Amino acid sequence: MRPLTCGHTEIRQTSPKKATGAKKTAPTGAGRRTAGPKAVLESLIDDGYFSEPRGMGDIRQHIRDQRAINFGTSDVSPTLTHD
């Protein structure tokens, strides 16, 4: 390869370096964030979803079907029992 010159500075072209180590990947959803369990449950309260008694399975199913968010029981349960 022939070096390029720019004024008094010589610029040399180098071959591209190979990536080493672990690949960096974009977060799931390409940076899109979903609301956490507390925010989702507060939204359901505001929407009147709990106007009748609901079981844990019903709550999780509703969130999965209506909000397209899949929380585990261990994510939702503590939020229901704490402030």
N, C-alpha and C positions, 0 to 999 in steps of 0.2 A: 504494500500500500504506500502510496505517495503521501507524505505529510502535507497538510494544508498550512498556509501561513496567513496570519492576520496582523498586519503591521510588523512588530518585532516579535510577536508571539507565534510559536510553532504549535499547531494543533495536530495531534496524531489520532487517527481513528483506531479504536481497539475493537476486538471482537466482543460480542455480548457475553456477559458472565452467566454461568449456569446458576440457577437458584439452589441454595443449600438449605437444609433444615426443613422444618414443617411448613406446609403451605398455609398462607393466611387466607381464610375464607370469609365471605360476608356473613353477618349474622342471619339467622333464619328470618325469612320475611324481608330480606334486604334492608334491614334497619328499621322496619316497621315495629313499633312497640304495641303490645296489647295491655289492656288494663289488668291490674292485679286482682286477686280474689276479693279484697275489701271493696275496691271501687265498683266491681261488677255487682256484688251483693247490695251495696248501697243504692246502685241504680235500680236493681230489682225492687228494693223497698220503695223507692220513689215512684216506680211504675205500678205499685200496688200488687205485685206478684205474690206477696205473702199475706194477702187478705184472707186466705184460707190456709190451713196447715199443709206444709209440704215436707216430704221426706228427703233425705240426703240424695237418694238416687234420682228423684224427680228434679231436684234443684240442679244437679250436675247435668242431667239430660237436657233440661231447658237451656242452660248456659251453652252447652255443646251445640244444640240445634238452632237456637235463636241468635247466639252471639259468635258462633264458630270458634269458641275457645274451649279447650279440653283441660280442665283442672282435675287433679286427683282428689280423692276424699281427704287426704292429709293436707291439701291446700285450702279446701273450703271449710272443713269442720272447725279448725281453731278460730277462723274468722267469725263463724256463727256464735261461738261461745265467749268471745272477748269483745271488749269495746273497741 
